[in-house]
Amino acid sequence: MKNDDYSRRTFIRKFFQLGSACLGFGMVAGGCQSEDSDRKDEGDSGNSSGREDCEDLSGINQEEIQKREVYGYVKESSYPNMSCSNCSLYLEPESGNKCGGCVLFDGPVFAEGYCDYWEPNES
């Protein structure tokens, strides 16, 4: 009986160790990918639409960036009539700024974006 408890504990411990390692690897790989795309965007100086401002997450800490992923935030909604601009959690851009914000996480937000916590704006 004691061997069963030990093997179960060992299994659970190894399961969580492996899960943590996979999660860490995924975060590192995702970080490398976003750095590559940031470098590619820097070379495109002809884009004057302000989209690059909304993609700049340089002043945002890693925890807030992870929240975006957890909430399923994307830059462009694939649902008609469901975007950040008509969500009750959306924060309108301040004067002179082209990007809005969100109550759920820090950083710039595309008005045409979307996340899994979209809530219709009642006003």
C-alpha positions in Angstrom: 0.0 0.0 0.0 2.8 2.4 0.8 4.4 1.9 -2.6 1.1 3.0 -4.3 1.1 6.3 -2.3 4.7 6.9 -3.2 4.3 6.2 -6.9 1.2 8.4 -7.0 3.1 11.3 -5.3 6.0 10.8 -7.7 3.7 10.8 -10.7 2.0 14.0 -9.5 5.3 15.7 -8.8 6.7 14.8 -12.2 3.5 15.8 -13.9 3.7 19.3 -12.5 7.4 19.5 -13.2 6.9 18.6 -16.8 3.9 20.9 -17.1 5.9 23.8 -15.7 8.8 23.1 -18.0 6.4 23.0 -21.1 4.8 26.3 -20.0 8.2 27.9 -19.5 9.3 26.7 -22.9 6.2 28.0 -24.5 6.6 31.4 -22.9 10.2 31.7 -24.1 9.3 30.5 -27.6 6.4 33.0 -27.7 8.7 35.8 -26.5 11.2 35.1 -29.3 8.5 35.1 -31.9 7.2 38.5 -30.8 10.7 40.0 -30.8 11.1 38.9 -34.4 7.8 40.4 -35.5 8.7 43.6 -33.6 12.0 43.9 -35.6 10.1 43.3 -38.8 7.6 46.1 -38.0 10.4 48.5 -37.2 11.6 48.3 -40.8 8.2 49.4 -42.1 8.3 53.1 -41.6 5.8 53.8 -44.4 2.9 52.8 -42.2 1.4 56.0 -40.8 -2.0 54.5 -39.7 -0.9 54.4 -36.0 -1.2 50.6 -35.9 2.4 50.3 -34.7 1.6 52.4 -31.7 -1.1 50.0 -30.6 1.4 47.1 -31.0 4.1 48.7 -28.8 4.1 46.7 -25.5 7.6 47.8 -24.5 6.5 49.6 -21.3 4.2 46.7 -20.3 5.3 44.1 -17.8 5.3 40.4 -18.7 2.3 39.6 -16.3 0.1 42.1 -18.2 1.1 40.7 -21.5 0.2 37.2 -20.3 -3.2 38.4 -19.3 -3.8 39.4 -22.9 -3.2 35.8 -23.9 -5.3 34.4 -21.1 -8.2 36.6 -22.0 -7.8 35.6 -25.7 -7.2 39.2 -26.9 -6.6 39.5 -30.7 -5.9 42.6 -32.7 -8.8 42.1 -35.1 -12.2 40.6 -34.2 -13.5 37.8 -36.3 -17.0 38.4 -35.0 -19.2 40.9 -36.8 -20.5 43.7 -34.4 -18.2 42.4 -31.6 -15.1 44.5 -31.1 -13.3 46.3 -28.4 -14.8 49.6 -29.5 -18.3 48.5 -28.6 -17.3 46.6 -25.5 -18.2 47.9 -22.0 -14.7 47.2 -20.8 -13.0 49.3 -23.5 -11.4 52.6 -22.5 -11.6 55.3 -25.2 -8.3 56.7 -26.4 -7.0 59.8 -24.7 -6.6 62.9 -26.8 -3.8 62.6 -29.3 -3.6 58.8 -28.9 -4.9 56.4 -31.5 -5.1 53.3 -29.2 -7.7 52.6 -26.5 -7.3 50.6 -23.4 -9.0 47.9 -21.4 -10.2 47.5 -17.9 -8.9 43.9 -17.8 -5.2 44.5 -18.6 -2.7 47.3 -19.2 -1.4 48.5 -22.5 -2.7 49.7 -25.9 -5.8 48.1 -27.4 -7.0 48.1 -31.0 -10.5 49.4 -31.4 -11.2 46.6 -33.8 -9.7 44.0 -31.4 -11.6 41.3 -29.4 -11.2 39.1 -26.4 -13.2 36.3 -24.8 -14.5 38.6 -22.1 -16.3 40.9 -24.6 -19.4 42.5 -23.0 -21.8 44.7 -25.0 -21.7 48.4 -24.3 -25.1 49.3 -22.8 -24.8 53.1 -23.5 
